[in-house]
Amino acid sequence: MQFGPSYSAQVNEELALGLSLQGAYTSYSFVQDAASITSATDGTAVQSSLGAAGNGSSFDLTAILGATYEFPGATIGASVQIPSLHLTGSYAATLHQTLDTMTGSQATVASGTGTFRAKPPVRIAVGIGKALPRLTVEADVSFDFGYAQGLASSMQIDSATVTDGAIANSTFNATYAARTLPKFNASVGGEYFMTPRLSALGGIWTNVSAFGPLQPEPAPSLGNLVQARAHRVGLSLGLGSYRDGGELLLGTQLGYSWGQAIVPNLYAVPSDWSVVSSSSFSALFIIAGSTNLRAIKGAIEGVTKALTPGAVETPKTPAESK
């Protein structure tokens, strides 16, 4: 989530410049837990479990510089999001791993707390739009620069391992990081006015993951900061209605994503992490619009009159009619 004040200035009839100061707040959490009971080759039972959880937040400051230039019949815009300034962040994680067999048992519990940073990307974006008598089209493209440490956490970790009744405790410091890769994203959209008050809208977009292929660290490490990655593409369709009192937009956004996820592998001895492929479809229905105070006031008055039996409008005096 990014929020903050924005300012723009019109340099001349064609050129406008803008600046936005942004506070970037990132919240991240996950929980994974699995257990199983299987049979060994000799017929004895093998019980294993593996679980992990993490919760982190990061707050950074950044800024976006932008400009638009209007050509005859078209407008082009560009923006740059500069490197961020990290203010604060925290991270806490836990992990448990157990293995019980007829010949022995082992259990590990680890917990860690420390700092956390999720860097907002350094981004360059360019867009162009063109307005025709009944059609408006727009195309946008952006490029995000990668970081060697897109996500990073330095933790103090307390670990306890019990092997056949003997316990071993340890405390140590560790720093974990996940790299983010350069990526391109693009979108194209348009709005066609079938009548002056009714339009059809549509567009396509991409959202490429900044993380590379997942390579989990073996348990009981707490260093798996990225639990999943997914690339997304989408299609948006809708209708727009424009009236004197405001506008109403109805539509749907259809999406498809594919990528990878880290899951517990309970068939390993002891249980460990594995990477599996993942995919999903999504559908989002959209209702959006805008209005003004005069239209809201008129609607309230209309409802009041409809719900008040026998309501008679008070005649206006000649002075009030002027």
URTAMO-V727542 format. One record per residue. N is the residue number from 1. RES is the residue in one small letter. PHI is phi in whole degrees, -180 to 180 (999 if undefined). Layout:
n=N res=RES phi=PHI
n=N res=RES phi=PHI
This chain:
n=1 res=m phi=999
n=2 res=q phi=-125
n=3 res=f phi=-150
n=4 res=g phi=158
n=5 res=p phi=-77
n=6 res=s phi=-130
n=7 res=y phi=-142
n=8 res=s phi=-137
n=9 res=a phi=-139
n=10 res=q phi=-89
n=11 res=v phi=-73
n=12 res=n phi=-151
n=13 res=e phi=-65
n=14 res=e phi=-103
n=15 res=l phi=-112
n=16 res=a phi=-132
n=17 res=l phi=-117
n=18 res=g phi=-142
n=19 res=l phi=-142
n=20 res=s phi=-132
n=21 res=l phi=-93
n=22 res=q phi=-122
n=23 res=g phi=-97
n=24 res=a phi=-105
n=25 res=y phi=-111
n=26 res=t phi=-117
n=27 res=s phi=-118
n=28 res=y phi=-140
n=29 res=s phi=-155
n=30 res=f phi=-157
n=31 res=v phi=-141
n=32 res=q phi=-135
n=33 res=d phi=-157
n=34 res=a phi=-153
n=35 res=a phi=-147
n=36 res=s phi=-153
n=37 res=i phi=-127
n=38 res=t phi=-126
n=39 res=s phi=-110
n=40 res=a phi=-79
n=41 res=t phi=-64
n=42 res=d phi=-89
n=43 res=g phi=92
n=44 res=t phi=-80
n=45 res=a phi=-89
n=46 res=v phi=-128
n=47 res=q phi=-110
n=48 res=s phi=-142
n=49 res=s phi=-151
n=50 res=l phi=-155
n=51 res=g phi=-155
n=52 res=a phi=-152
n=53 res=a phi=-149
n=54 res=g phi=-150
n=55 res=n phi=-148
n=56 res=g phi=-144
n=57 res=s phi=-146
n=58 res=s phi=-143
n=59 res=f phi=-128
n=60 res=d phi=-132
n=61 res=l phi=-112
n=62 res=t phi=-147
n=63 res=a phi=-145
n=64 res=i phi=-120
n=65 res=l phi=-106
n=66 res=g phi=-144
n=67 res=a phi=-154
n=68 res=t phi=-128
n=69 res=y phi=-135
n=70 res=e phi=-100
n=71 res=f phi=-95
n=72 res=p phi=-60
n=73 res=g phi=86
n=74 res=a phi=-153
n=75 res=t phi=-132
n=76 res=i phi=-118
n=77 res=g phi=-133
n=78 res=a phi=-145
n=79 res=s phi=-146
n=80 res=v phi=-135
n=81 res=q phi=-100
n=82 res=i phi=-83
n=83 res=p phi=-58
n=84 res=s phi=-93
n=85 res=l phi=-110
n=86 res=h phi=-81
n=87 res=l phi=-103
n=88 res=t phi=-160
n=89 res=g phi=-177
n=90 res=s phi=-144
n=91 res=y phi=-148
n=92 res=a phi=-137
n=93 res=a phi=-144
n=94 res=t phi=-137
n=95 res=l phi=-153
n=96 res=h phi=-136
n=97 res=q phi=-146
n=98 res=t phi=-133
n=99 res=l phi=-149
n=100 res=d phi=-124
n=101 res=t phi=-132
n=102 res=m phi=-67
n=103 res=t phi=-98
n=104 res=g phi=170
n=105 res=s phi=-146
n=106 res=q phi=-152
n=107 res=a phi=-143
n=108 res=t phi=-132
n=109 res=v phi=-128
n=110 res=a phi=-135
n=111 res=s phi=-142
n=112 res=g phi=-146
n=113 res=t phi=-136
n=114 res=g phi=174
n=115 res=t phi=-89
n=116 res=f phi=-152
n=117 res=r phi=-140
n=118 res=a phi=-119
n=119 res=k phi=-76
n=120 res=p phi=-62
n=121 res=p phi=-71
n=122 res=v phi=-81
n=123 res=r phi=-130
n=124 res=i phi=-118
n=125 res=a phi=-134
n=126 res=v phi=-136
n=127 res=g phi=-141
n=128 res=i phi=-139
n=129 res=g phi=-133
n=130 res=k phi=-136
n=131 res=a phi=-110
n=132 res=l phi=-107
n=133 res=p phi=-53
n=134 res=r phi=-124
n=135 res=l phi=-135
n=136 res=t phi=-123
n=137 res=v phi=-126
n=138 res=e phi=-149
n=139 res=a phi=-133
n=140 res=d phi=-135
n=141 res=v phi=-143
n=142 res=s phi=-137
n=143 res=f phi=-132
n=144 res=d phi=-105
n=145 res=f phi=-79
n=146 res=g phi=-87
n=147 res=y phi=-127
n=148 res=a phi=-66
n=149 res=q phi=-130
n=150 res=g phi=-67
n=151 res=l phi=-120
n=152 res=a phi=-152
n=153 res=s phi=-147
n=154 res=s phi=-111
n=155 res=m phi=-128
n=156 res=q phi=-97
n=157 res=i phi=-115
n=158 res=d phi=-109
n=159 res=s phi=-131
n=160 res=a phi=-134
n=161 res=t phi=-126
n=162 res=v phi=-113
n=163 res=t phi=-123
n=164 res=d phi=50
n=165 res=g phi=90
n=166 res=a phi=-99
n=167 res=i phi=-107
n=168 res=a phi=-132
n=169 res=n phi=-107
n=170 res=s phi=-151
n=171 res=t phi=-134
n=172 res=f phi=-154
n=173 res=n phi=-105
n=174 res=a phi=-147
n=175 res=t phi=-120
n=176 res=y phi=-121
n=177 res=a phi=-149
n=178 res=a phi=-127
n=179 res=r phi=-81
n=180 res=t phi=-110
n=181 res=l phi=-103
n=182 res=p phi=-62
n=183 res=k phi=-150
n=184 res=f phi=-108
n=185 res=n phi=-137
n=186 res=a phi=-146
n=187 res=s phi=-151
n=188 res=v phi=-137
n=189 res=g phi=-149
n=190 res=g phi=-157
n=191 res=e phi=-137
n=192 res=y phi=-114
n=193 res=f phi=-89
n=194 res=m phi=-73
n=195 res=t phi=-137
n=196 res=p phi=-59
n=197 res=r phi=-113
n=198 res=l phi=-133
n=199 res=s phi=-135
n=200 res=a phi=-115
n=201 res=l phi=-120
n=202 res=g phi=-165
n=203 res=g phi=-173
n=204 res=i phi=-130
n=205 res=w phi=-153
n=206 res=t phi=-128
n=207 res=n phi=-143
n=208 res=v phi=-88
n=209 res=s phi=-67
n=210 res=a phi=-84
n=211 res=f phi=-93
n=212 res=g phi=-82
n=213 res=p phi=-55
n=214 res=l phi=-74
n=215 res=q phi=-136
n=216 res=p phi=-67
n=217 res=e phi=-78
n=218 res=p phi=-65
n=219 res=a phi=-63
n=220 res=p phi=-99
n=221 res=s phi=-66
n=222 res=l phi=-100
n=223 res=g phi=-89
n=224 res=n phi=-86
n=225 res=l phi=-72
n=226 res=v phi=-104
n=227 res=q phi=-94
n=228 res=a phi=-161
n=229 res=r phi=-141
n=230 res=a phi=-153
n=231 res=h phi=-97
n=232 res=r phi=-130
n=233 res=v phi=-131
n=234 res=g phi=-151
n=235 res=l phi=-132
n=236 res=s phi=-121
n=237 res=l phi=-138
n=238 res=g phi=-173
n=239 res=l phi=-126
n=240 res=g phi=-122
n=241 res=s phi=-122
n=242 res=y phi=-122
n=243 res=r phi=-133
n=244 res=d phi=-63
n=245 res=g phi=-83
n=246 res=g phi=153
n=247 res=e phi=-139
n=248 res=l phi=-135
n=249 res=l phi=-120
n=250 res=l phi=-124
n=251 res=g phi=-170
n=252 res=t phi=-142
n=253 res=q phi=-122
n=254 res=l phi=-105
n=255 res=g phi=-136
n=256 res=y phi=-137
n=257 res=s phi=-132
n=258 res=w phi=-147
n=259 res=g phi=176
n=260 res=q phi=-137
n=261 res=a phi=-146
n=262 res=i phi=-93
n=263 res=v phi=-134
n=264 res=p phi=-69
n=265 res=n phi=-106
n=266 res=l phi=-81
n=267 res=y phi=-87
n=268 res=a phi=-80
n=269 res=v phi=-126
n=270 res=p phi=-73
n=271 res=s phi=-60
n=272 res=d phi=-146
n=273 res=w phi=-93
n=274 res=s phi=-133
n=275 res=v phi=-107
n=276 res=v phi=-124
n=277 res=s phi=-78
n=278 res=s phi=-142
n=279 res=s phi=-156
n=280 res=s phi=-159
n=281 res=f phi=-114
n=282 res=s phi=-142
n=283 res=a phi=-141
n=284 res=l phi=-124
n=285 res=f phi=-92
n=286 res=i phi=-121
n=287 res=i phi=-128
n=288 res=a phi=-142
n=289 res=g phi=179
n=290 res=s phi=-150
n=291 res=t phi=-152
n=292 res=n phi=-135
n=293 res=l phi=-63
n=294 res=r phi=-64
n=295 res=a phi=-67
n=296 res=i phi=-64
n=297 res=k phi=-61
n=298 res=g phi=-64
n=299 res=a phi=-67
n=300 res=i phi=-64
n=301 res=e phi=-64
n=302 res=g phi=-64
n=303 res=v phi=-66
n=304 res=t phi=-62
n=305 res=k phi=-65
n=306 res=a phi=-70
n=307 res=l phi=-93
n=308 res=t phi=-108
n=309 res=p phi=-63
n=310 res=g phi=72
n=311 res=a phi=-66
n=312 res=v phi=-119
n=313 res=e phi=-70
n=314 res=t phi=-69
n=315 res=p phi=-62
n=316 res=k phi=-83
n=317 res=t phi=-75
n=318 res=p phi=-54
n=319 res=a phi=-68
n=320 res=e phi=-73
n=321 res=s phi=-76
n=322 res=k phi=-72
